[in-house]
Amino acid sequence: MREAISAIKQCLKPHLPYLAVLGLVTLLAGLPLFQFKIMHGHDSLGYLPRSIEFYQGLSSGQVFPRWAADFAYGYGEPTINFNPPVVYYLTAFFHVVGFSFVGAQNLTLFAILVLAGLGMYLLAGQVFGPRGGLVSAVAYLFAPYLLVSLYVRYALADFAAFAFIPFAFWGVYRYTTAGGYWRLLIGALSTALLLLSSSSVSLITFPALLLLFVTILYFERRGRESWLIPAFARGLWLLLLGLGLSAFSWLPALAEKEFVQLYRRSEGYYDFHNHFLYIQQLIFPHWGYGISGPGSGDGMNFAIGPIHLLLVAASLWVIWRTVSNPGQGGFLVLFFVSVSLLAGFFTIGASGFIWERLSFLHLMQFPWRFLSVITVSTAFVSGSLFLISFRSDKRLANGLMWALIIALAAAGYPHAKPQGFLAVTDASVSPSTIAATIWLSERQLEPIWVKQLPFGPAAERLTFIEGEGQVLTSKVTPTYYDFVTESTEATRM
């Protein structure tokens, strides 16, 4: 054990200065979270009630809560069954150790930022070295769409996925090429956690993981025919294991989607036709706290980022210099640039014919959600200059690193803040408060058997509609009702 700890220390030692800088950058990107208030955003009021209901389920002994018992005026709704649980598990953890739900949610978001930075440092540092890894991590933390997801949309599920995507890509790359149980562990767990974070982002990113797997087999196969079959088996096993570990969440949701009204998620405002981007929106920044809508006059930013785009352009030189030598990792730069272009195509109206034919994309609602994989890809590529440049001159390498870090931070930091904060406390969103309000997910998760929406909270959990009787004893949990009643005539309850 002592030898293992010593080995870990030796491994981490050369990275400590870079990790210290990364820690400071992460703190800058997440500074508003330490006000421990609910930030103003598009979905600000959606996550706290679900977190509280999730915690109630855990407290009643459920390991995998699925039912929000207090939603819909206390009649309940299967909201949690159709919302991936990572954010809610993390919030519950921080609440258990002593923080309010509001504080726990903010700490959850900061933990996601920390993991996102570390994941990108690991992924990019594997290929570009620690300087390139640090630049890529800073590019990731200050990527415009990542900041939009947190500070404008407050889309915590989509935001949570950013923590695990880099680890999943790293796991697929390293385990497929070299094996190793700890690489399998990191890769499979990260893939599972990605699937447990956001259904929409997973739908985009999992195919990208498959594409990386195929790309690795193609570029690394040359002269290594005996390596190909074991590598294929390793990569496939990792992805299947990730799917299996997360199946407790996505499998029930998939099996039971016909029992709710998910079709409403692609109607009206949420019709994907209303949310295609124009190419200029991907290039020219337009920061705002408004919403998405038809046309190019959206109230929120969809630009990739000018510095990110310049570094992507510079990466083309890196690709030209290195792609013929798989051992250098240049094919990964080519892969991520290609993924960015492909994902960019899916954000614009020209891809509409594909969206029309692939009905599962409709539930994604917003084509610009493909910016999630663009964000990961362009951040990774941002460190690619260190793959071939300044290896013999540390002074120039450090100068370039600091110049890029300062430029990326200066461009992103002004936007690392919400429009404001809401006066929401735990008391204002307690289970009893939730049960006193409708709290419906715009009827998207309303069971199909509901014939009439409740007009208000039920006076009692069990009501005699016809005849007379009394409830002698009752036991109520978030998922279980047990009543003993007494009546002297036929009754309907």
C-alpha positions in Angstrom: 0.0 0.0 0.0 2.8 2.4 0.9 4.5 1.6 -2.4 1.4 2.3 -4.3 0.9 5.7 -2.6 4.6 6.5 -3.3 4.1 5.6 -7.0 1.0 7.9 -7.2 2.9 10.8 -5.6 5.8 10.3 -8.1 3.3 10.2 -11.0 1.5 13.4 -9.8 4.6 15.4 -8.9 5.4 16.8 -12.4 1.7 17.8 -12.8 1.2 19.7 -9.6 2.2 23.1 -10.9 -0.2 22.7 -13.8 -3.0 21.4 -11.6 -2.5 24.4 -9.3 -3.1 26.7 -12.2 -6.1 24.6 -13.3 -7.5 24.9 -9.8 -7.3 28.7 -9.9 -8.9 28.8 -13.4 -11.7 26.5 -12.2 -12.3 28.8 -9.2 -12.6 31.8 -11.6 -15.1 30.0 -13.8 -17.2 29.0 -10.9 -16.9 32.0 -8.6 -20.7 32.9 -8.6 -21.5 29.5 -7.3 -20.0 30.4 -3.9 -22.8 32.9 -3.3 -24.8 29.7 -2.6 -28.0 31.1 -4.2 -30.1 29.8 -7.1 -28.9 31.6 -10.2 -31.4 33.1 -12.7 -31.6 31.0 -15.8 -34.0 29.3 -18.2 -34.5 26.2 -16.0 -33.7 27.7 -12.6 -36.9 26.5 -10.9 -36.8 23.0 -12.3 -34.0 21.3 -10.6 -34.4 22.1 -6.9 -37.9 20.6 -6.5 -36.7 17.4 -8.3 -33.6 17.3 -6.1 -35.8 17.5 -3.0 -38.2 14.8 -4.3 -35.2 12.6 -5.2 -33.8 13.0 -1.7 -37.2 12.1 -0.2 -37.1 8.9 -2.3 -33.6 8.1 -1.0 -34.6 8.8 2.6 -37.5 6.3 2.2 -35.0 3.5 1.3 -35.1 3.6 -2.5 -31.6 3.3 -4.1 -33.0 4.4 -7.5 -35.9 6.8 -6.9 -38.3 7.1 -9.8 -41.4 8.8 -8.5 -41.8 12.5 -7.5 -44.5 11.9 -4.9 -45.4 15.6 -4.2 -45.6 16.8 -7.8 -49.0 17.5 -9.4 -50.6 18.8 -6.2 -49.3 15.8 -4.2 -50.8 13.2 -6.6 -47.3 12.4 -7.9 -45.6 12.2 -11.2 -42.9 9.8 -12.7 -40.6 12.8 -13.3 -37.5 11.3 -11.8 -37.9 8.1 -13.9 -37.3 10.2 -17.1 -34.6 12.5 -15.7 -31.0 11.1 -15.5 -30.0 11.2 -11.8 -26.3 12.3 -11.6 -27.2 15.9 -10.5 -29.7 14.6 -8.0 -27.3 12.0 -6.4 -24.6 14.6 -6.1 -26.9 17.2 -4.6 -28.2 14.6 -2.1 -24.6 13.8 -1.1 -23.8 17.4 -0.3 -27.1 17.8 1.5 -26.3 14.7 3.7 -23.0 16.1 4.7 -24.7 19.2 6.1 -25.5 21.8 3.3 -28.9 23.2 2.5 -30.4 22.0 -0.8 -29.6 25.3 -2.4 -26.0 25.2 -1.1 -25.7 21.5 -2.1 -26.8 22.3 -5.7 -24.2 25.0 -6.0 -21.5 22.6 -4.7 -22.7 20.0 -7.2 -22.1 22.5 -10.0 -18.7 23.4 -8.8 -17.8 19.7 -8.5 -18.9 19.3 -12.1 -16.6 22.1 -13.1 -13.7 20.6 -11.3 -14.2 17.2 -12.9 -14.6 18.8 -16.4 -11.3 20.6 -16.0 -9.5 17.5 -14.7 -11.0 15.3 -17.5 -9.9 17.6 -20.3 -6.4 18.0 -18.7 -6.1 14.2 -18.6 -7.4 13.7 -22.2 -5.4 16.4 -23.9 -2.4 16.0 -21.7 -2.1 12.4 -22.8 -1.5 13.6 -26.3 0.0 17.1 -26.0 1.8 16.9 -22.7 1.0 19.0 -19.6 1.2 22.4 -21.2 -1.2 21.4 -24.0 -3.4 19.7 -21.5 -3.6 22.8 -19.4 -4.4 25.0 -22.4 -7.2 22.6 -23.5 -8.6 22.5 -20.0 -8.8 26.3 -19.7 -10.3 26.4 -23.2 -12.9 23.9 -22.0 -13.8 25.7 -18.7 -14.2 29.0 -20.6 -15.9 27.6 -23.7 -18.9 29.8 -24.5 -21.4 27.0 -24.7 -20.3 25.4 -21.4 -20.8 28.8 -19.8 -24.2 29.2 -21.5 -25.3 25.8 -20.2 -24.5 26.9 -16.7 -25.1 30.6 -16.4 -27.7 31.3 -19.1 -29.7 28.0 -19.5 -29.1 26.6 -16.1 -29.5 23.3 -17.8 -27.9 21.2 -15.1 -28.3 17.8 -16.8 -26.6 19.0 -20.0 -24.0 20.8 -18.0 -23.2 17.7 -15.8 -22.4 15.7 -19.0 -19.4 18.0 -19.5 -17.7 16.5 -16.5 -17.6 13.0 -17.9 -17.2 13.3 -21.7 -13.4 13.9 -21.6 -12.9 11.0 -19.2 -15.1 8.7 -21.5 -13.0 9.7 -24.6 -9.8 9.1 -22.7 -11.0 5.7 -21.5 -12.0 4.6 -25.0 -8.6 5.8 -26.4 -6.3 4.4 -23.7 -8.1 1.1 -23.0 -8.6 0.3 -26.7 -4.9 1.0 -27.5 -3.2 -0.3 -24.3 -5.6 -2.2 -22.0 -5.3 -2.0 -18.3 -8.0 -2.6 -15.6 -7.8 0.9 -14.2 -8.3 2.4 -17.7 -11.3 0.2 -18.2 -12.6 1.3 -14.8 -12.3 5.0 -15.6 -13.6 4.6 -19.1 -16.6 2.4 -18.3 -17.6 4.5 -15.2 -17.3 7.7 -17.1 -19.4 6.4 -20.0 -22.0 5.3 -17.5 -22.0 8.6 -15.7 -22.3 10.4 -19.0 -25.4 8.3 -19.8 -26.7 9.1 -16.3 -26.2 12.9 -16.7 -28.1 13.9 -19.8 -30.2 11.9 -22.2 -29.9 14.5 -25.0 -26.1 14.9 -24.7 -25.6 11.2 -24.4 -27.6 10.7 -27.6 -25.0 13.0 -29.3 -21.8 11.8 -27.6 -22.2 8.1 -27.5 -22.0 7.8 -31.3 -18.9 10.0 -31.1 -17.4 7.5 -28.7 -18.2 4.7 -31.2 -16.7 6.8 -34.0 -13.5 7.3 -31.9 -13.3 3.5 -31.3 -13.5 2.9 -35.1 -10.9 5.6 -35.8 -8.4 4.2 -33.3 -8.7 0.7 -34.9 -8.2 2.2 -38.4 -5.1 4.4 -37.6 -3.4 2.1 -35.1 -3.8 -1.1 -37.1 -0.9 -0.6 -39.5 1.7 -3.3 -39.0 -0.1 -4.6 -35.9 -2.5 -7.1 -37.3 -2.3 -9.3 -34.1 -3.2 -6.2 -32.0 -6.5 -5.5 -33.9 -8.8 -8.2 -32.5 -7.9 -7.7 -28.8 -8.2 -4.0 -29.3 -11.6 -4.4 -30.9 -12.7 -6.6 -28.0 -11.4 -4.1 -25.4 -13.1 -1.1 -26.8 -16.4 -2.9 -27.4 -16.3 -4.3 -23.8 -15.7 -0.8 -22.3 -18.7 0.7 -24.2 -21.0 -2.2 -23.4 -20.0 -2.1 -19.7 -20.8 1.6 -19.6 -24.2 0.9 -21.1 -24.8 -1.9 -18.6 -23.8 0.1 -15.5 -26.2 2.9 -16.4 -29.1 0.6 -17.5 -30.9 1.0 -14.2 -31.8 4.6 -15.4 -32.1 4.5 -19.2 -33.7 1.1 -19.5 -36.9 1.8 -17.4 -37.2 5.2 -19.1 -37.0 3.6 -22.5 -39.4 0.7 -21.6 -42.0 3.0 -20.1 -41.9 6.0 -22.4 -45.2 5.0 -23.9 -46.9 5.4 -20.6 -46.3 9.2 -20.5 -46.8 12.0 -23.0 -43.2 12.5 -24.2 -44.5 13.5 -27.6 -45.2 16.9 -26.1 -41.5 17.5 -25.8 -41.3 18.0 -29.5 -44.4 20.1 -30.0 -44.9 23.9 -30.1 -41.9 25.8 -28.9 -39.9 22.6 -28.6 -40.3 21.7 -32.3 -36.8 21.3 -33.5 -37.6 23.2 -36.7 -37.7 26.4 -34.5 -34.1 26.1 -33.3 -31.7 25.5 -36.2 -28.8 27.9 -36.3 -27.2 29.9 -39.0 -23.5 29.6 -39.8 -22.8 33.1 -38.7 -24.2 32.3 -35.2 -21.5 29.7 -34.8 -18.8 32.2 -35.7 -19.8 35.6 -34.3 -20.5 36.0 -30.5 -23.7 37.5 -29.4 -23.9 37.2 -25.6 -27.3 37.4 -24.0 -29.6 35.8 -21.4 -32.6 35.4 -23.6 -34.0 32.2 -25.2 -33.7 30.4 -28.5 -36.3 30.8 -31.3 -36.9 30.7 -35.0 -34.5 32.8 -37.2 -31.1 34.2 -36.3 -32.2 36.7 -33.7 -31.9 34.5 -30.7 -31.4 36.0 -27.3 -28.5 33.7 -26.3 -25.0 33.0 -27.6 -24.2 30.0 -29.9 -20.7 31.1 -31.0 -17.9 28.5 -30.6 -15.5 31.3 -29.6 -13.1 33.3 -31.7 -9.9 32.0 -29.9 -11.2 28.5 -30.1 -11.8 28.9 -33.8 -8.3 30.3 -34.4 -6.8 27.4 -32.5 -8.8 25.0 -34.6 -7.4 26.6 -37.7 -3.9 26.3 -36.3 -4.5 22.6 -35.7 -4.8 22.0 -39.4 -1.0 22.6 -39.6 -0.6 20.1 -36.7 -2.7 17.5 -38.6 -0.6 18.0 -41.8 2.6 17.4 -39.8 1.6 14.4 -37.7 -1.4 12.5 -39.1 0.8 10.0 -41.0 2.4 9.0 -37.7 -0.3 7.5 -35.4 2.1 7.2 -32.5 2.2 11.0 -32.3 -1.6 11.3 -31.8 -2.2 13.6 -34.7 -5.0 11.4 -35.9 -6.9 12.4 -32.7 -6.6 16.0 -33.7 -8.0 15.1 -37.1 -10.8 13.1 -35.4 -11.9 16.0 -33.1 -11.8 18.5 -35.9 -13.9 16.2 -38.1 -16.4 15.7 -35.2 -16.7 19.4 -34.8 -17.5 19.9 -38.4 -20.0 17.0 -38.4 -21.7 18.3 -35.2 -21.7 21.8 -36.6 -23.6 20.5 -39.7 -26.3 19.0 -37.4 -26.9 22.5 -35.8 -27.9 24.2 -39.1 -31.0 24.0 -41.3 -29.1 22.1 -44.0 -29.3 19.0 -41.8 -33.1 19.2 -41.6 -33.7 16.3 -43.9 -31.7 14.0 -41.5 -33.7 15.3 -38.5 -36.9 14.6 -40.4 -36.0 11.0 -41.0 -34.5 10.2 -37.6 -37.4 10.6 -35.2 -35.4 9.9 -32.1 -33.7 13.2 -32.7 -36.9 15.1 -32.2 -36.9 14.6 -28.5 -33.6 16.4 -28.4 -35.6 19.5 -29.1 -32.7 21.9 -29.9 -30.3 21.1 -32.8 -27.8 23.5 -31.1 -27.4 20.9 -28.4 -24.7 19.5 -30.8 -22.6 22.3 -29.5 -21.9 20.1 -26.5 -19.6 17.8 -28.6 -18.3 20.8 -30.5 -17.2 22.3 -27.2 -15.3 19.2 -26.1 -13.7 18.8 -29.5 -12.6 22.4 -30.0 -11.3 22.6 -26.4 -9.2 19.4 -27.0 -7.8 20.8 -30.3 -6.9 24.1 -28.6 -3.8 22.5 -27.0 -2.7 20.8 -30.2 0.2 23.2 -31.0 2.1 21.6 -28.2 2.2 18.3 -30.0 4.9 19.5 -32.4 6.0 23.0 -31.2 8.7 24.3 -28.8 9.7 20.9 -27.5 13.3 22.0 -27.2 12.7 25.5 -25.9 10.8 25.5 -22.6 10.8 29.3 -22.4 9.0 29.6 -25.6 6.6 26.8 -24.7 5.8 28.4 -21.4 5.3 31.7 -23.0 2.9 30.3 -25.5 1.0 28.4 -22.8 0.6 31.5 -20.6 -0.4 33.7 -23.6 -3.1 31.2 -24.6 -4.4 30.8 -21.0 -4.6 34.5 -20.5 -6.4 35.0 -23.8 -8.9 32.2 -23.2 -9.6 33.4 -19.6 -9.9 37.0 -20.7 -12.4 36.1 -23.4 -14.5 33.8 -21.2 -14.4 35.2 -17.7 -16.7 38.2 -18.3 -19.4 35.7 -19.2 -18.9 33.4 -16.3 -21.8 34.9 -14.3 -25.6 34.7 -14.3 -28.0 37.5 -15.1 -28.9 37.5 -11.4 -30.0 35.4 -8.4 -33.4 34.2 -7.2 -34.7 34.6 -3.7 -35.3 30.8 -3.4 -34.6 28.9 -0.1 -35.1 25.4 1.0 -38.2 26.5 2.9 -39.8 27.9 -0.2 -39.4 24.6 -2.0 -40.1 22.1 0.8 -42.1 18.9 0.1 -45.2 20.4 1.6 -44.8 23.6 -0.6 -44.3 21.4 -3.7 -47.4 19.4 -2.9 -49.4 22.6 -2.6 -48.7 23.6 -6.2 -49.2 21.9 -9.6 -45.5 21.3 -10.4 -46.2 19.6 -13.7 -43.5 19.1 -16.5 -45.7 20.9 -19.0 -47.7 17.6 -19.0 -44.9 15.9 -20.8 -44.5 13.3 -18.0 -48.2 13.1 -17.2 -49.3 9.4 -17.2 -51.5 8.6 -20.2 -54.3 7.3 -18.0 -55.0 10.7 -16.4 -58.4 11.8 -17.4 -58.6 15.1 -15.5 -55.9 17.3 -14.0 -56.2 18.0 -10.3 -57.5 21.5 -9.5 -55.8 21.7 -6.2 -54.1 19.6 -3.4 -56.1 16.7 -2.1 -57.4 17.3 1.4 -56.5 13.7 2.3 -54.4 10.9 0.8 -57.6 8.7 0.7 -61.0 10.2 0.1 -64.4 8.5 0.3 -66.2 9.5 -2.9 -69.4 7.4 -2.4 -70.7 6.0 0.9 -69.3 6.6 4.3 -66.4 5.2 6.2 -63.2 6.1 8.1 -59.5 5.6 7.8 -58.3 3.8 10.9 -54.6 3.7 10.1 -52.4 4.9 7.3 -48.8 4.5 6.2 -47.5 6.8 3.5 -44.1 6.8 1.8 -43.1 8.4 -1.5 -44.0 5.1 -3.3 -46.2 3.2 -1.0 -49.7 3.8 0.5 -51.1 1.4 3.2 -54.6 2.2 4.5 -56.9 0.3 6.9 -60.5 1.5 6.5 -63.8 0.7 8.2 -67.2 1.2 6.6 -70.8 -0.2 7.1 -71.9 0.1 3.5 -70.6 -0.1 0.0 -68.1 2.7 -0.6 -66.0 4.1 -3.4 -62.7 5.6 -2.5 
